[in-house]
Amino acid sequence: MTPRRINTNFTRFCVRLLAAWLLTCHVEQILAATIPPPVLSGGLEPSSIAIVINENDPASIEIGLYYQERRRIPAQNIIRVRLPAGVAALERAVFDPVYREVRRATPAGVQAYALAWTQPYRVGCMGITSAFAFGPEESDCAAKCKMTPLNPYFDAPSGQPWSDHEVRPAMLLAGASVAEVRALIDRGIAADFTYPGGTGYLARTNDSTRNVRAAGFANTIEILGRAFRLQQIEGELRQRDDVMAYFTGLAHVGGLESLRFLPGAVADHLTSFGGRLTDSEQMSALQWLKAGATGSYGTVAEPCNFSQKFSHPGVLLSHYLNGETLIEAYWKSVAWPTEGVFIGEPLARPFGARVRMGREGWALDAHSAIAGRRYVLRTKRARRSAV
């Protein structure tokens, strides 16, 4: 057993010990029923994720190798495929053999995928991240306003999506240029274990069709307000330097240039085609990443305004605040994600639990969405007496 494995197991043991202790504290019944227990597992790690690189796209190769280096992802977790480069959508006949190739090449311990490109972002009417997660499905793009399959990973306590649910969530390392994606990766890494302050903004708008998530904002603030600063606003956000989350419902969101997003920030807008990353008549979800967010989401086919096809801010934030990675928290927040595409730095973990070793002993840092605070447990090394 290598020292790395020993440290990983020790971390998971300490996290579970802390979780058990936290759950003995007094917690209101509504919170205990609504939010999963804090950091019950170690969650996804670099060894848990495979990077899929498109050999036909030089930018994909550069991004994939940069991500591997920065996140220290094992070399055996690099999967190389050949897809058409520079096209927004794939036909199933093109995608299916590539999907089967990726499945065959995926190491047994891999739980999720990082897709190292911006295009293609969809397969027929499916977001490409859902196509890799669930496998391609027959779909009729003309059949609008219908329910799509339930995500078995939705709001799940699991830290191992493939082992527990046979779902490997995927996320695009996306951006308008290689430089933008490198900056995205760097932001995600900079966010790790920082337990940031900042504010989550929940925006009501006068767009009644796209404002459907606002009905749940008050409940989200009531449940999570002790764990993190949340503010409900009217209209568009302007002139803020503390944005850790921003959820709204508009076809186009103004004022992004006046905002400063903290590393690890999440943001999305409920609209029909935010997931059409490079050819949408509405605002592309890429604009959130360009503005400084670390993760976003949008739909690639007409979803109508089913709120289940978009992220649930309360579910997303509860898992994120409990220490899960960005890809885990975002994927768990969308009940019907088939038509959606997830973009961002998958392993960003601003509120993650960790063990820090020092000369004086060890310290365990963790954050709880239930108790609404950060915990630090420390022990000191025993001094040895001279003999």
Buried (B, 14 or more C-beta within 10 A) or exposed (E): EEEEEEEBEBBBEBBBEBBEEBBEEEBEEEBEEBBBBBBBBBBBBBBBBBBBBBEBBEBBBBBBBBBBEBBEBBEEBBBBBEBBBEEBBBEBEBBBEBBEBBEEBBEEBBBBBBBBBBBBBBBBBBBBBBBBBBBBBEBEEEEEEEEBEEBEBBBBEBBBBBEBBEBBBBBBBBBBEBEBBBBBBBBBBBBBBBBBEBBBBBBBBEBEEBBBBBEBBEEBBBBBEBBBBBBBBEEBBEEBEBBBBBBBBBBEBEEBEEBEBBBBBBBBBBBBBBBBBBEBEBBBBBBBBBBBBBBBBBBBBBBEBBBBBBBBBBBBBBBBBBBBBBBBBBBBBBBBBBBBBBBBBBBBBBBBBBBEEEEEEBBBBBBBBBBBEEBEBEEEEEEEEEE
